[in-house]
Amino acid sequence: MAHTTAIAVSDHDVKQALVGWTPDIEAFLPDKSERRAFLNQAALMVYEKKELRQALSTDTGKISFLRSLQKAAADRLSLNPQDGEACIIAYGDTIRYQREKNGLCVLANRTGAVEYIGADTVYEKDTLTLKRTAHGDDFELTPSQGERGRAKGYIAFVMLKSGRSFVKWMTRAQVEAHAKKYSKAYSQAGGAWQTSFDGMGEKTVINAILYDLHIAKVIPQPLAEEEEAIDVTPDAPAQKGASAADVEKQLADAGQTIIKEAVAAVAPAPDVKASAAPAAEQGELGLPGSAPDIF
């Protein structure tokens, strides 16, 4: 079935373009109802984020958006912001897929090795006690009953199916130094580090404990050149040796294939009438017909 990687400037064009990209994500989401929900989430993100719409006016944005959708589909994480699992963000003309804190926990649980995983923010007036026992790491966190003060650090905890437990603690200063060193988006106005530092701190410490336990190695990684550097723990360097070919092999081993032809090049956005998907295909999104232009 012929398909297009073009995406134009209206709600209707967005829906048609996403329908045209269905073959590019079918390998990751073969179930039609699951795929429809995923495409609806992606369409809503484009409708609601001006930065995404601006990036999609460029070929770089179109290519990187398709790649981001493939990564999100491969992870099978929700793009609904209320779930806090994954998101697609525009950095200028480039669009990137990012796993969120809850998404990392979902992926860790899917490995079958984890009984429970979580993270928390610790404030200045809270009482935190770290313990090392014969059965693994443990901690006690007693939140202040009054004003808790400023966040002073972040703690992640994992219980394995084997019964062993592990704890990772990072101070706010450690997280901030790490973000400044590795995250290109740290100083971005309106970015997650500026609007939700504590949430990003919890995500960072979860990443750290997953790398410490080598669990991150069995979670399929996004293509190396587009992975956010914040996903590297401060005491465990990034797996820079993993090439794009290595990652594609991991996905193929799981029965998932990135369609290389779709990401190789993107044609300029054609006239809407010329690119309209057949009526049968437009039903894939399960959305109403055309809507007013939003750009």
N, C-alpha and C positions, 0 to 999 in steps of 0.2 A: 504494500500500500504506500503510495507516494505521500510524503509529508514535507512540511516546511519548517525551517527554524526561524522564520521571520516573526516579529511581534511589533505591532504598530501602536497607535496612540489612543484608542478608545477601549471602553469596557468590552465591547463586542469583539474588537480585534484581539484583545488579550485572551478571551475565551476561545476564539478560533485558533489562535497560535498554540495555546496549551493543548487543544484537541489534536492539532497537527503534530505535536510532540509526543503523543501517546505511544508510538512505537519505541521511542527512546527510553521510556520508563517501564514498559511492559515486562521486561526481563526482571525488573526489581519488584514490581507489584502486579503479578499476573491476575490477581483477583480483581474483577471489574469494580465491585462496590468499594473496595479499599482504595483502588486507584481513583475513583470518582471523588471520594472524600479528600484525598491528597491533592488533587487538582483544584478542588474548590478552595482548600486552604491556601494554595499557592496563588490563585486568582485574587482572593481577598487581600493577601499581603500586598499584591501589586496595586490594588485599588486604594489601599489605605496608606501606602508609603510613597510620598512624593519623590524621595531619593531613588527608589527602585524605578519609578516611571522615567525619571530623568536619565538614569543609567541605561535603560532599555531603548533609548533613542540612538544609542551607539552600537556598532558591531561588537565591540569589546564587551559591552553590557549584555548583548544577546547571547554571545558564546558563553560567558561566565554564568549567566542565569541558567542556561541549559545544563551546564556542568553541575551547578549547585542543586538543581532539581534532581539530577541523577544521584548525587551523593545522598540527598535527603531521602530519596526513594529507596536507595540501597540500605540505609540505616533503619528505614521503616519507623521513623520517629515523627511525632505530631508537629506540624508547623503552627498549630494554634497557640498563640502567645500565652493563653491562660494555662496551658499544660507545662510550659517552661521546659520543653524537651529540645527544641531546635528552632532556628530562625534563619532567614536569608536577609543579608544586609548589604547595602551598597556602600562602597568606599570609592567615591568619585565615579568613574566609568566602569569600575570592576565590581561584580556582585559575588559575594562569598557565602557559603553555607557554614553555619556554626552550630555545634552541639552545645546545648545549655546544661546546667547542673543536673536537672532531672533526667535529661537524655543520657548523660553519662551513667547515671545510676541504672537506667533501663538497660543499656547495653551491657553493663557489668553483670546484672542479674541474668541476662540471656546466656552468658558464658556457662552457666550451670555450676560455677564454683562458689558463688556468693549467696549467702543466706540473707544478709541484710547489709545495706550501705547507706550512709547519710552524711550530712555535714551541718554545722551550726556556726553562728557568729557568737563570739564571746566578748562581753563588754567590760569596761573598766571596773565596775562595781560588782560584777559576777564573781563567784568563787569557783575556780577550776583546779581540780587535782588529777594529775596524771599518774597512772600506776603501771608497773610491769609485773605480771604474775606468771606462774608456771603454765597458765593456759593462754597466755598472750597479753597484749596491752589492754588496759581498761582506763576509764576516767569517770570522774564525777563532776557534773556541772550544776551549780546552784545559782540560778538567776537571782539578781537583786530584786527584792520585793518593791523597791521604790524606783527612783531614777537610775537607769543602768549605766549612764555615761556613754562615752565614745567607744566604738568598737576597738578592741585591742588585739584581736587575732581571730583565727578561724581554725576549726577542728573538723577532721573527717574521721569516720570510723567504719570499719568493715568487719563483719562476722562471716567467716567462710563456712561452707557446708561441713567441713572437717571439725568445726568447733573452735578453731583458733580465731582470735580477735586481734585487730590491729588499729592503732590510732595514729593520726598524723596531725601535728600542730604547727601552725605558721603564724608568726606575729603579723600585725598589720604592716609594719615596716618592711618585713621580708616580702610580703605580697606586693607592696607598692614598688619596691626596688626591682622585683622580678618583672612586674608589668612595664615599668619604664624601660627595662633592658630589652624585653622580647616583644612587646605588643606595639605594633605600628599604630593601633587605634587608641592608645592610652590617652593621648591629648586631644582626641577628636571631640569637638564641641557636640554635645548631645549624644555622645557615644555611651556605651554601657558602663565603662569605667568612670565616667563623669556623673551618670545618673543613678547607677546602682553598684557602687563600689563593693558593698558587702556581698551582694549576690555574686559578683565576679570573684571576690575573695574565696567564697565557698566553692565555686567552680574550680578555682586554681588548686585548692588543697585536695579536692577530690581527684583531680588529675594527678597530683603528686602521689597520693596513696596508691592509685591504680598502677602507676609506673613502678613504685617501690615493690609492689606485689607481683609485677610482671603481668598483671591482668590486661593492661592496655595493649600488650603485644598480640593478644588474641582478639582484640576488637578491630575490625577493618578500619584502616585510617584513610582520610581523604587524601587526594593527590598531594604530594609533598610540597610542591611549589605554591599551593594555595592554602595550606594549613596555617591557621593563626598561631603565631609563636607563643601566645599565652598558654597554649596547650602543652607546654614543655615544663617539667618540674624543675625547680632550681637546683636540686641535688641529683638529678638524673637527666643528662643531656638528651636532646632530641634525637630521634632515630633518623638522622639525616642520610644514612646509607640506603634507606628505602627509596627506590626509584619509582617512577610512575608505572613502569612495567611490573615491578614487584607487587604494587598495590592492585593493579588490574588482574594479576594472577590470583591474588587472594580472593578477589571478588568472583573470578571465574570458578575457582575451586568451590565456592559456595553456590554455584549455579547462577551467578549474576555476571552480566557482561556489559561493559561500557561500550556504547556504539560509537566507534571512532569517527565514522563518516559524519555524524551529526555535529561533532565538536570541531571538526577540521576547519570549517569555514561557514560563514553566515551570509546569505544574500541580503541586499538592502530590502527594507520592507516594501512589498509590492502593493498595488492598489487593492483595497479591501475586497472589491468584487472579484478580482482575479484570484485571490487567495482563499475565498470562502470555502470552508470544509463542506462536504456533502451533508445533507440533512441528517442522515443516519449517524454520522460521526459527531455532529454537534450535540447530540444527546449525551455524550460521554460525561460532560460536566454536570448535567442535570440542572442547569441554570436557565433563567428566562432569556428571552431574545436580546436584541441590542439595547444598549443603555447610552445615555448622553456621554459625549467625550469628557474625559476627566483630566486631560493634560492641558 
